[in-house]
Amino acid sequence: MAASVVILTAGYILWTIQRVYLGPEYKGPHPEALTPMTRREVAIATPLLASPSCSACIPRRCFAI
């Protein structure tokens, strides 16, 4: 019960912040404004996505002391 209240509250706060900063009629980015990821962005995103995945799959190897 408490977890569902926390999740609903977080969703409401995010929705409120979106309406305050972007306006009530925000429809998302226009398709022509979106561009494919560059090699630099892929190089930065790969370790950021792989690190949590590895630490979740093999925690003993990542956190061995």
CHARMM internal coordinates of N, CA and C (Angstrom, degrees):
IC EDIT
DIST 1 N 1 CA 1.4541
DIST 1 CA 1 C 1.5275
ANGL 1 N 1 CA 1 C 110.32
DIST 1 C 2 N 1.3327
ANGL 1 CA 1 C 2 N 115.67
DIHE 1 N 1 CA 1 C 2 N -46.99
DIST 2 N 2 CA 1.4640
ANGL 1 C 2 N 2 CA 119.26
DIHE 1 CA 1 C 2 N 2 CA -178.18
DIST 2 CA 2 C 1.5229
ANGL 2 N 2 CA 2 C 111.01
DIHE 1 C 2 N 2 CA 2 C -65.49
DIST 2 C 3 N 1.3283
ANGL 2 CA 2 C 3 N 116.76
DIHE 2 N 2 CA 2 C 3 N -38.21
DIST 3 N 3 CA 1.4673
ANGL 2 C 3 N 3 CA 119.89
DIHE 2 CA 2 C 3 N 3 CA -179.80
DIST 3 CA 3 C 1.5292
ANGL 3 N 3 CA 3 C 111.21
DIHE 2 C 3 N 3 CA 3 C -64.29
DIST 3 C 4 N 1.3121
ANGL 3 CA 3 C 4 N 116.65
DIHE 3 N 3 CA 3 C 4 N -39.69
DIST 4 N 4 CA 1.4664
ANGL 3 C 4 N 4 CA 119.01
DIHE 3 CA 3 C 4 N 4 CA 179.42
DIST 4 CA 4 C 1.5247
ANGL 4 N 4 CA 4 C 110.91
DIHE 3 C 4 N 4 CA 4 C -66.43
DIST 4 C 5 N 1.3213
ANGL 4 CA 4 C 5 N 117.71
DIHE 4 N 4 CA 4 C 5 N -34.90
DIST 5 N 5 CA 1.4700
ANGL 4 C 5 N 5 CA 120.92
DIHE 4 CA 4 C 5 N 5 CA 177.40
DIST 5 CA 5 C 1.5202
ANGL 5 N 5 CA 5 C 109.82
DIHE 4 C 5 N 5 CA 5 C -66.59
DIST 5 C 6 N 1.3248
ANGL 5 CA 5 C 6 N 117.44
DIHE 5 N 5 CA 5 C 6 N -41.22
DIST 6 N 6 CA 1.4626
ANGL 5 C 6 N 6 CA 120.95
DIHE 5 CA 5 C 6 N 6 CA 178.77
DIST 6 CA 6 C 1.5224
ANGL 6 N 6 CA 6 C 110.34
DIHE 5 C 6 N 6 CA 6 C -63.16
DIST 6 C 7 N 1.3267
ANGL 6 CA 6 C 7 N 117.25
DIHE 6 N 6 CA 6 C 7 N -43.12
DIST 7 N 7 CA 1.4652
ANGL 6 C 7 N 7 CA 121.03
DIHE 6 CA 6 C 7 N 7 CA -179.62
DIST 7 CA 7 C 1.5251
ANGL 7 N 7 CA 7 C 110.87
DIHE 6 C 7 N 7 CA 7 C -66.06
DIST 7 C 8 N 1.3081
ANGL 7 CA 7 C 8 N 117.55
DIHE 7 N 7 CA 7 C 8 N -43.64
DIST 8 N 8 CA 1.4634
ANGL 7 C 8 N 8 CA 120.42
DIHE 7 CA 7 C 8 N 8 CA 178.09
DIST 8 CA 8 C 1.5260
ANGL 8 N 8 CA 8 C 111.82
DIHE 7 C 8 N 8 CA 8 C -64.21
DIST 8 C 9 N 1.3217
ANGL 8 CA 8 C 9 N 116.69
DIHE 8 N 8 CA 8 C 9 N -39.54
DIST 9 N 9 CA 1.4641
ANGL 8 C 9 N 9 CA 120.66
DIHE 8 CA 8 C 9 N 9 CA 178.76
DIST 9 CA 9 C 1.5209
ANGL 9 N 9 CA 9 C 110.47
DIHE 8 C 9 N 9 CA 9 C -64.90
DIST 9 C 10 N 1.3331
ANGL 9 CA 9 C 10 N 117.54
DIHE 9 N 9 CA 9 C 10 N -43.37
DIST 10 N 10 CA 1.4641
ANGL 9 C 10 N 10 CA 120.70
DIHE 9 CA 9 C 10 N 10 CA 178.48
DIST 10 CA 10 C 1.5269
ANGL 10 N 10 CA 10 C 110.52
DIHE 9 C 10 N 10 CA 10 C -61.67
DIST 10 C 11 N 1.3153
ANGL 10 CA 10 C 11 N 117.09
DIHE 10 N 10 CA 10 C 11 N -42.50
DIST 11 N 11 CA 1.4625
ANGL 10 C 11 N 11 CA 120.53
DIHE 10 CA 10 C 11 N 11 CA 177.67
DIST 11 CA 11 C 1.5177
ANGL 11 N 11 CA 11 C 112.40
DIHE 10 C 11 N 11 CA 11 C -62.45
DIST 11 C 12 N 1.3188
ANGL 11 CA 11 C 12 N 116.49
DIHE 11 N 11 CA 11 C 12 N -40.88
DIST 12 N 12 CA 1.4616
ANGL 11 C 12 N 12 CA 120.47
DIHE 11 CA 11 C 12 N 12 CA 179.41
DIST 12 CA 12 C 1.5216
ANGL 12 N 12 CA 12 C 110.43
DIHE 11 C 12 N 12 CA 12 C -66.18
DIST 12 C 13 N 1.3278
ANGL 12 CA 12 C 13 N 117.53
DIHE 12 N 12 CA 12 C 13 N -41.97
DIST 13 N 13 CA 1.4638
ANGL 12 C 13 N 13 CA 120.64
DIHE 12 CA 12 C 13 N 13 CA 179.60
DIST 13 CA 13 C 1.5232
ANGL 13 N 13 CA 13 C 110.36
DIHE 12 C 13 N 13 CA 13 C -63.70
DIST 13 C 14 N 1.3372
ANGL 13 CA 13 C 14 N 117.61
DIHE 13 N 13 CA 13 C 14 N -44.26
DIST 14 N 14 CA 1.4600
ANGL 13 C 14 N 14 CA 120.23
DIHE 13 CA 13 C 14 N 14 CA 178.57
DIST 14 CA 14 C 1.5266
ANGL 14 N 14 CA 14 C 111.56
DIHE 13 C 14 N 14 CA 14 C -63.60
DIST 14 C 15 N 1.3162
ANGL 14 CA 14 C 15 N 117.01
DIHE 14 N 14 CA 14 C 15 N -40.33
DIST 15 N 15 CA 1.4666
ANGL 14 C 15 N 15 CA 120.85
DIHE 14 CA 14 C 15 N 15 CA 177.93
DIST 15 CA 15 C 1.5285
ANGL 15 N 15 CA 15 C 110.10
DIHE 14 C 15 N 15 CA 15 C -62.83
DIST 15 C 16 N 1.3340
ANGL 15 CA 15 C 16 N 116.85
DIHE 15 N 15 CA 15 C 16 N -42.04
DIST 16 N 16 CA 1.4664
ANGL 15 C 16 N 16 CA 121.08
DIHE 15 CA 15 C 16 N 16 CA -179.89
DIST 16 CA 16 C 1.5182
ANGL 16 N 16 CA 16 C 111.11
DIHE 15 C 16 N 16 CA 16 C -65.13
DIST 16 C 17 N 1.3237
ANGL 16 CA 16 C 17 N 117.04
DIHE 16 N 16 CA 16 C 17 N -44.43
DIST 17 N 17 CA 1.4647
ANGL 16 C 17 N 17 CA 120.29
DIHE 16 CA 16 C 17 N 17 CA 179.07
DIST 17 CA 17 C 1.5264
ANGL 17 N 17 CA 17 C 110.38
DIHE 16 C 17 N 17 CA 17 C -62.06
DIST 17 C 18 N 1.3329
ANGL 17 CA 17 C 18 N 116.79
DIHE 17 N 17 CA 17 C 18 N -40.82
DIST 18 N 18 CA 1.4595
ANGL 17 C 18 N 18 CA 120.04
DIHE 17 CA 17 C 18 N 18 CA 178.55
DIST 18 CA 18 C 1.5207
ANGL 18 N 18 CA 18 C 110.44
DIHE 17 C 18 N 18 CA 18 C -61.61
DIST 18 C 19 N 1.3008
ANGL 18 CA 18 C 19 N 118.24
DIHE 18 N 18 CA 18 C 19 N -43.26
DIST 19 N 19 CA 1.4685
ANGL 18 C 19 N 19 CA 120.59
DIHE 18 CA 18 C 19 N 19 CA -179.33
DIST 19 CA 19 C 1.5228
ANGL 19 N 19 CA 19 C 111.24
DIHE 18 C 19 N 19 CA 19 C -67.84
DIST 19 C 20 N 1.3341
ANGL 19 CA 19 C 20 N 117.96
DIHE 19 N 19 CA 19 C 20 N -34.81
DIST 20 N 20 CA 1.4647
ANGL 19 C 20 N 20 CA 120.52
DIHE 19 CA 19 C 20 N 20 CA -179.45
DIST 20 CA 20 C 1.5252
ANGL 20 N 20 CA 20 C 110.65
DIHE 19 C 20 N 20 CA 20 C -69.82
DIST 20 C 21 N 1.3327
ANGL 20 CA 20 C 21 N 117.17
DIHE 20 N 20 CA 20 C 21 N -46.43
DIST 21 N 21 CA 1.4549
ANGL 20 C 21 N 21 CA 120.13
DIHE 20 CA 20 C 21 N 21 CA -174.27
DIST 21 CA 21 C 1.5240
ANGL 21 N 21 CA 21 C 114.16
DIHE 20 C 21 N 21 CA 21 C -85.58
DIST 21 C 22 N 1.3120
ANGL 21 CA 21 C 22 N 118.84
DIHE 21 N 21 CA 21 C 22 N -32.11
DIST 22 N 22 CA 1.4575
ANGL 21 C 22 N 22 CA 120.99
DIHE 21 CA 21 C 22 N 22 CA -174.53
DIST 22 CA 22 C 1.5219
ANGL 22 N 22 CA 22 C 114.19
DIHE 21 C 22 N 22 CA 22 C -108.64
DIST 22 C 23 N 1.3073
ANGL 22 CA 22 C 23 N 117.17
DIHE 22 N 22 CA 22 C 23 N -9.01
DIST 23 N 23 CA 1.4571
ANGL 22 C 23 N 23 CA 120.07
DIHE 22 CA 22 C 23 N 23 CA 179.71
DIST 23 CA 23 C 1.5112
ANGL 23 N 23 CA 23 C 111.60
DIHE 22 C 23 N 23 CA 23 C 91.46
DIST 23 C 24 N 1.3292
ANGL 23 CA 23 C 24 N 117.61
DIHE 23 N 23 CA 23 C 24 N 159.64
DIST 24 N 24 CA 1.4606
ANGL 23 C 24 N 24 CA 121.11
DIHE 23 CA 23 C 24 N 24 CA -175.41
DIST 24 CA 24 C 1.5245
ANGL 24 N 24 CA 24 C 114.15
DIHE 23 C 24 N 24 CA 24 C -71.70
DIST 24 C 25 N 1.3294
ANGL 24 CA 24 C 25 N 118.83
DIHE 24 N 24 CA 24 C 25 N -17.99
DIST 25 N 25 CA 1.4638
ANGL 24 C 25 N 25 CA 121.00
DIHE 24 CA 24 C 25 N 25 CA -175.37
DIST 25 CA 25 C 1.5242
ANGL 25 N 25 CA 25 C 112.46
DIHE 24 C 25 N 25 CA 25 C -108.67
DIST 25 C 26 N 1.3138
ANGL 25 CA 25 C 26 N 119.10
DIHE 25 N 25 CA 25 C 26 N 29.05
DIST 26 N 26 CA 1.4673
ANGL 25 C 26 N 26 CA 121.96
DIHE 25 CA 25 C 26 N 26 CA -179.19
DIST 26 CA 26 C 1.5194
ANGL 26 N 26 CA 26 C 109.83
DIHE 25 C 26 N 26 CA 26 C -70.41
DIST 26 C 27 N 1.3207
ANGL 26 CA 26 C 27 N 116.76
DIHE 26 N 26 CA 26 C 27 N 126.64
DIST 27 N 27 CA 1.4665
ANGL 26 C 27 N 27 CA 122.07
DIHE 26 CA 26 C 27 N 27 CA -177.00
DIST 27 CA 27 C 1.5247
ANGL 27 N 27 CA 27 C 112.61
DIHE 26 C 27 N 27 CA 27 C -109.49
DIST 27 C 28 N 1.3199
ANGL 27 CA 27 C 28 N 119.17
DIHE 27 N 27 CA 27 C 28 N 6.36
DIST 28 N 28 CA 1.4579
ANGL 27 C 28 N 28 CA 121.90
DIHE 27 CA 27 C 28 N 28 CA -178.74
DIST 28 CA 28 C 1.5200
ANGL 28 N 28 CA 28 C 110.63
DIHE 27 C 28 N 28 CA 28 C 93.02
DIST 28 C 29 N 1.3283
ANGL 28 CA 28 C 29 N 116.49
DIHE 28 N 28 CA 28 C 29 N 174.86
DIST 29 N 29 CA 1.4671
ANGL 28 C 29 N 29 CA 119.34
DIHE 28 CA 28 C 29 N 29 CA -178.87
DIST 29 CA 29 C 1.5324
ANGL 29 N 29 CA 29 C 111.44
DIHE 28 C 29 N 29 CA 29 C -69.89
DIST 29 C 30 N 1.2946
ANGL 29 CA 29 C 30 N 115.55
DIHE 29 N 29 CA 29 C 30 N 148.47
DIST 30 N 30 CA 1.4660
ANGL 29 C 30 N 30 CA 120.30
DIHE 29 CA 29 C 30 N 30 CA 177.67
DIST 30 CA 30 C 1.5254
ANGL 30 N 30 CA 30 C 109.19
DIHE 29 C 30 N 30 CA 30 C -73.60
DIST 30 C 31 N 1.3102
ANGL 30 CA 30 C 31 N 119.09
DIHE 30 N 30 CA 30 C 31 N 142.80
DIST 31 N 31 CA 1.4673
ANGL 30 C 31 N 31 CA 121.51
DIHE 30 CA 30 C 31 N 31 CA -177.36
DIST 31 CA 31 C 1.5292
ANGL 31 N 31 CA 31 C 113.43
DIHE 30 C 31 N 31 CA 31 C -57.87
DIST 31 C 32 N 1.3166
ANGL 31 CA 31 C 32 N 118.06
DIHE 31 N 31 CA 31 C 32 N -33.53
DIST 32 N 32 CA 1.4617
ANGL 31 C 32 N 32 CA 119.59
DIHE 31 CA 31 C 32 N 32 CA -178.51
DIST 32 CA 32 C 1.5271
ANGL 32 N 32 CA 32 C 111.57
DIHE 31 C 32 N 32 CA 32 C -72.68
DIST 32 C 33 N 1.3305
ANGL 32 CA 32 C 33 N 117.82
DIHE 32 N 32 CA 32 C 33 N -17.90
DIST 33 N 33 CA 1.4637
ANGL 32 C 33 N 33 CA 121.11
DIHE 32 CA 32 C 33 N 33 CA 178.91
DIST 33 CA 33 C 1.5286
ANGL 33 N 33 CA 33 C 111.60
DIHE 32 C 33 N 33 CA 33 C -83.48
DIST 33 C 34 N 1.3267
ANGL 33 CA 33 C 34 N 118.33
DIHE 33 N 33 CA 33 C 34 N -16.57
DIST 34 N 34 CA 1.4575
ANGL 33 C 34 N 34 CA 121.71
DIHE 33 CA 33 C 34 N 34 CA 179.97
DIST 34 CA 34 C 1.5250
ANGL 34 N 34 CA 34 C 110.07
DIHE 33 C 34 N 34 CA 34 C -84.93
DIST 34 C 35 N 1.3254
ANGL 34 CA 34 C 35 N 115.45
DIHE 34 N 34 CA 34 C 35 N 132.51
DIST 35 N 35 CA 1.4609
ANGL 34 C 35 N 35 CA 120.51
DIHE 34 CA 34 C 35 N 35 CA 178.64
DIST 35 CA 35 C 1.5202
ANGL 35 N 35 CA 35 C 108.79
DIHE 34 C 35 N 35 CA 35 C -122.87
DIST 35 C 36 N 1.3324
ANGL 35 CA 35 C 36 N 118.13
DIHE 35 N 35 CA 35 C 36 N 156.19
DIST 36 N 36 CA 1.4620
ANGL 35 C 36 N 36 CA 120.74
DIHE 35 CA 35 C 36 N 36 CA 177.41
DIST 36 CA 36 C 1.5394
ANGL 36 N 36 CA 36 C 110.72
DIHE 35 C 36 N 36 CA 36 C -63.98
DIST 36 C 37 N 1.3267
ANGL 36 CA 36 C 37 N 115.14
DIHE 36 N 36 CA 36 C 37 N 156.85
DIST 37 N 37 CA 1.4626
ANGL 36 C 37 N 37 CA 119.71
DIHE 36 CA 36 C 37 N 37 CA 179.24
DIST 37 CA 37 C 1.5250
ANGL 37 N 37 CA 37 C 110.24
DIHE 36 C 37 N 37 CA 37 C -67.69
DIST 37 C 38 N 1.3267
ANGL 37 CA 37 C 38 N 115.28
DIHE 37 N 37 CA 37 C 38 N 140.14
DIST 38 N 38 CA 1.4558
ANGL 37 C 38 N 38 CA 120.13
DIHE 37 CA 37 C 38 N 38 CA 176.12
DIST 38 CA 38 C 1.5295
ANGL 38 N 38 CA 38 C 109.50
DIHE 37 C 38 N 38 CA 38 C -82.44
DIST 38 C 39 N 1.3257
ANGL 38 CA 38 C 39 N 116.79
DIHE 38 N 38 CA 38 C 39 N 169.33
DIST 39 N 39 CA 1.4640
ANGL 38 C 39 N 39 CA 120.56
DIHE 38 CA 38 C 39 N 39 CA 178.78
DIST 39 CA 39 C 1.5279
ANGL 39 N 39 CA 39 C 110.82
DIHE 38 C 39 N 39 CA 39 C -61.83
DIST 39 C 40 N 1.3159
ANGL 39 CA 39 C 40 N 116.45
DIHE 39 N 39 CA 39 C 40 N -35.85
DIST 40 N 40 CA 1.4661
ANGL 39 C 40 N 40 CA 120.41
DIHE 39 CA 39 C 40 N 40 CA 179.50
DIST 40 CA 40 C 1.5270
ANGL 40 N 40 CA 40 C 110.57
DIHE 39 C 40 N 40 CA 40 C -65.27
DIST 40 C 41 N 1.3148
ANGL 40 CA 40 C 41 N 117.00
DIHE 40 N 40 CA 40 C 41 N -43.84
DIST 41 N 41 CA 1.4616
ANGL 40 C 41 N 41 CA 120.52
DIHE 40 CA 40 C 41 N 41 CA 179.02
DIST 41 CA 41 C 1.5212
ANGL 41 N 41 CA 41 C 111.40
DIHE 40 C 41 N 41 CA 41 C -64.36
DIST 41 C 42 N 1.3240
ANGL 41 CA 41 C 42 N 117.07
DIHE 41 N 41 CA 41 C 42 N -38.21
DIST 42 N 42 CA 1.4642
ANGL 41 C 42 N 42 CA 120.34
DIHE 41 CA 41 C 42 N 42 CA 177.34
DIST 42 CA 42 C 1.5189
ANGL 42 N 42 CA 42 C 110.07
DIHE 41 C 42 N 42 CA 42 C -65.79
DIST 42 C 43 N 1.3403
ANGL 42 CA 42 C 43 N 117.10
DIHE 42 N 42 CA 42 C 43 N -40.86
DIST 43 N 43 CA 1.4628
ANGL 42 C 43 N 43 CA 121.06
DIHE 42 CA 42 C 43 N 43 CA 179.44
DIST 43 CA 43 C 1.5274
ANGL 43 N 43 CA 43 C 111.53
DIHE 42 C 43 N 43 CA 43 C -64.04
DIST 43 C 44 N 1.3086
ANGL 43 CA 43 C 44 N 117.72
DIHE 43 N 43 CA 43 C 44 N -32.27
DIST 44 N 44 CA 1.4571
ANGL 43 C 44 N 44 CA 120.95
DIHE 43 CA 43 C 44 N 44 CA 178.63
DIST 44 CA 44 C 1.5267
ANGL 44 N 44 CA 44 C 110.80
DIHE 43 C 44 N 44 CA 44 C -80.22
DIST 44 C 45 N 1.3143
ANGL 44 CA 44 C 45 N 117.67
DIHE 44 N 44 CA 44 C 45 N -39.28
DIST 45 N 45 CA 1.4626
ANGL 44 C 45 N 45 CA 121.47
DIHE 44 CA 44 C 45 N 45 CA -175.81
DIST 45 CA 45 C 1.5216
ANGL 45 N 45 CA 45 C 112.78
DIHE 44 C 45 N 45 CA 45 C -73.55
DIST 45 C 46 N 1.3228
ANGL 45 CA 45 C 46 N 117.91
DIHE 45 N 45 CA 45 C 46 N -31.23
DIST 46 N 46 CA 1.4623
ANGL 45 C 46 N 46 CA 121.03
DIHE 45 CA 45 C 46 N 46 CA -176.16
DIST 46 CA 46 C 1.5273
ANGL 46 N 46 CA 46 C 112.34
DIHE 45 C 46 N 46 CA 46 C -59.77
DIST 46 C 47 N 1.3429
ANGL 46 CA 46 C 47 N 120.49
DIHE 46 N 46 CA 46 C 47 N -53.75
DIST 47 N 47 CA 1.4636
ANGL 46 C 47 N 47 CA 118.09
DIHE 46 CA 46 C 47 N 47 CA 178.85
DIST 47 CA 47 C 1.5304
ANGL 47 N 47 CA 47 C 113.26
DIHE 46 C 47 N 47 CA 47 C -67.67
DIST 47 C 48 N 1.3230
ANGL 47 CA 47 C 48 N 116.33
DIHE 47 N 47 CA 47 C 48 N -30.04
DIST 48 N 48 CA 1.4650
ANGL 47 C 48 N 48 CA 118.52
DIHE 47 CA 47 C 48 N 48 CA 178.97
DIST 48 CA 48 C 1.5248
ANGL 48 N 48 CA 48 C 111.63
DIHE 47 C 48 N 48 CA 48 C -67.30
DIST 48 C 49 N 1.3274
ANGL 48 CA 48 C 49 N 117.26
DIHE 48 N 48 CA 48 C 49 N -31.89
DIST 49 N 49 CA 1.4599
ANGL 48 C 49 N 49 CA 120.65
DIHE 48 CA 48 C 49 N 49 CA 177.73
DIST 49 CA 49 C 1.5208
ANGL 49 N 49 CA 49 C 112.14
DIHE 48 C 49 N 49 CA 49 C -87.16
DIST 49 C 50 N 1.3325
ANGL 49 CA 49 C 50 N 117.21
DIHE 49 N 49 CA 49 C 50 N -32.65
DIST 50 N 50 CA 1.4597
ANGL 49 C 50 N 50 CA 120.60
DIHE 49 CA 49 C 50 N 50 CA -176.62
DIST 50 CA 50 C 1.5314
ANGL 50 N 50 CA 50 C 111.94
DIHE 49 C 50 N 50 CA 50 C -76.20
DIST 50 C 51 N 1.3084
ANGL 50 CA 50 C 51 N 117.98
DIHE 50 N 50 CA 50 C 51 N -35.34
DIST 51 N 51 CA 1.4657
ANGL 50 C 51 N 51 CA 121.04
DIHE 50 CA 50 C 51 N 51 CA -176.11
DIST 51 CA 51 C 1.5254
ANGL 51 N 51 CA 51 C 112.88
DIHE 50 C 51 N 51 CA 51 C -60.30
DIST 51 C 52 N 1.3254
ANGL 51 CA 51 C 52 N 120.18
DIHE 51 N 51 CA 51 C 52 N -51.15
DIST 52 N 52 CA 1.4683
ANGL 51 C 52 N 52 CA 118.76
DIHE 51 CA 51 C 52 N 52 CA 177.58
DIST 52 CA 52 C 1.5249
ANGL 52 N 52 CA 52 C 112.76
DIHE 51 C 52 N 52 CA 52 C -64.59
DIST 52 C 53 N 1.3389
ANGL 52 CA 52 C 53 N 116.50
DIHE 52 N 52 CA 52 C 53 N -33.84
DIST 53 N 53 CA 1.4641
ANGL 52 C 53 N 53 CA 119.23
DIHE 52 CA 52 C 53 N 53 CA 179.52
DIST 53 CA 53 C 1.5222
ANGL 53 N 53 CA 53 C 110.96
DIHE 52 C 53 N 53 CA 53 C -65.64
DIST 53 C 54 N 1.3198
ANGL 53 CA 53 C 54 N 116.81
DIHE 53 N 53 CA 53 C 54 N -43.35
DIST 54 N 54 CA 1.4640
ANGL 53 C 54 N 54 CA 120.26
DIHE 53 CA 53 C 54 N 54 CA 179.28
DIST 54 CA 54 C 1.5225
ANGL 54 N 54 CA 54 C 111.38
DIHE 53 C 54 N 54 CA 54 C -66.98
DIST 54 C 55 N 1.3226
ANGL 54 CA 54 C 55 N 117.07
DIHE 54 N 54 CA 54 C 55 N -41.43
DIST 55 N 55 CA 1.4656
ANGL 54 C 55 N 55 CA 119.15
DIHE 54 CA 54 C 55 N 55 CA -179.21
DIST 55 CA 55 C 1.5321
ANGL 55 N 55 CA 55 C 110.86
DIHE 54 C 55 N 55 CA 55 C -68.81
DIST 55 C 56 N 1.3066
ANGL 55 CA 55 C 56 N 118.33
DIHE 55 N 55 CA 55 C 56 N -24.26
DIST 56 N 56 CA 1.4569
ANGL 55 C 56 N 56 CA 120.44
DIHE 55 CA 55 C 56 N 56 CA 176.50
DIST 56 CA 56 C 1.5081
ANGL 56 N 56 CA 56 C 112.04
DIHE 55 C 56 N 56 CA 56 C -81.21
DIST 56 C 57 N 1.3326
ANGL 56 CA 56 C 57 N 117.30
DIHE 56 N 56 CA 56 C 57 N -34.46
DIST 57 N 57 CA 1.4659
ANGL 56 C 57 N 57 CA 121.22
DIHE 56 CA 56 C 57 N 57 CA -178.43
DIST 57 CA 57 C 1.5175
ANGL 57 N 57 CA 57 C 112.89
DIHE 56 C 57 N 57 CA 57 C -82.13
DIST 57 C 58 N 1.3302
ANGL 57 CA 57 C 58 N 117.65
DIHE 57 N 57 CA 57 C 58 N -37.97
DIST 58 N 58 CA 1.4650
ANGL 57 C 58 N 58 CA 121.46
DIHE 57 CA 57 C 58 N 58 CA -177.19
DIST 58 CA 58 C 1.5278
ANGL 58 N 58 CA 58 C 109.02
DIHE 57 C 58 N 58 CA 58 C -129.25
DIST 58 C 59 N 1.3310
ANGL 58 CA 58 C 59 N 119.16
DIHE 58 N 58 CA 58 C 59 N 69.31
DIST 59 N 59 CA 1.4647
ANGL 58 C 59 N 59 CA 119.78
DIHE 58 CA 58 C 59 N 59 CA -174.36
DIST 59 CA 59 C 1.5323
ANGL 59 N 59 CA 59 C 113.28
DIHE 58 C 59 N 59 CA 59 C -67.76
DIST 59 C 60 N 1.3230
ANGL 59 CA 59 C 60 N 118.87
DIHE 59 N 59 CA 59 C 60 N -32.12
DIST 60 N 60 CA 1.4689
ANGL 59 C 60 N 60 CA 119.14
DIHE 59 CA 59 C 60 N 60 CA -178.65
DIST 60 CA 60 C 1.5217
ANGL 60 N 60 CA 60 C 111.37
DIHE 59 C 60 N 60 CA 60 C -64.85
DIST 60 C 61 N 1.3219
ANGL 60 CA 60 C 61 N 116.87
DIHE 60 N 60 CA 60 C 61 N -40.31
DIST 61 N 61 CA 1.4580
ANGL 60 C 61 N 61 CA 119.67
DIHE 60 CA 60 C 61 N 61 CA -179.64
DIST 61 CA 61 C 1.5343
ANGL 61 N 61 CA 61 C 110.84
DIHE 60 C 61 N 61 CA 61 C -69.81
DIST 61 C 62 N 1.3148
ANGL 61 CA 61 C 62 N 117.39
DIHE 61 N 61 CA 61 C 62 N -36.85
DIST 62 N 62 CA 1.4657
ANGL 61 C 62 N 62 CA 120.40
DIHE 61 CA 61 C 62 N 62 CA -177.12
DIST 62 CA 62 C 1.5233
ANGL 62 N 62 CA 62 C 112.20
DIHE 61 C 62 N 62 CA 62 C -76.55
DIST 62 C 63 N 1.3405
ANGL 62 CA 62 C 63 N 117.69
DIHE 62 N 62 CA 62 C 63 N -32.29
DIST 63 N 63 CA 1.4545
ANGL 62 C 63 N 63 CA 120.48
DIHE 62 CA 62 C 63 N 63 CA -174.52
DIST 63 CA 63 C 1.5184
ANGL 63 N 63 CA 63 C 112.78
DIHE 62 C 63 N 63 CA 63 C -113.61
DIST 63 C 64 N 1.3254
ANGL 63 CA 63 C 64 N 118.24
DIHE 63 N 63 CA 63 C 64 N 23.45
DIST 64 N 64 CA 1.4512
ANGL 63 C 64 N 64 CA 121.48
DIHE 63 CA 63 C 64 N 64 CA 179.65
DIST 64 CA 64 C 1.5257
ANGL 64 N 64 CA 64 C 109.94
DIHE 63 C 64 N 64 CA 64 C -69.25
DIST 64 C 65 N 1.3221
ANGL 64 CA 64 C 65 N 114.31
DIHE 64 N 64 CA 64 C 65 N 133.54
DIST 65 N 65 CA 1.4722
ANGL 64 C 65 N 65 CA 118.91
DIHE 64 CA 64 C 65 N 65 CA -179.72
DIST 65 CA 65 C 1.5050
ANGL 65 N 65 CA 65 C 108.94
DIHE 64 C 65 N 65 CA 65 C -115.39
END
COOR INIT
IC SEED 1 N 1 CA 1 C
IC BUILD
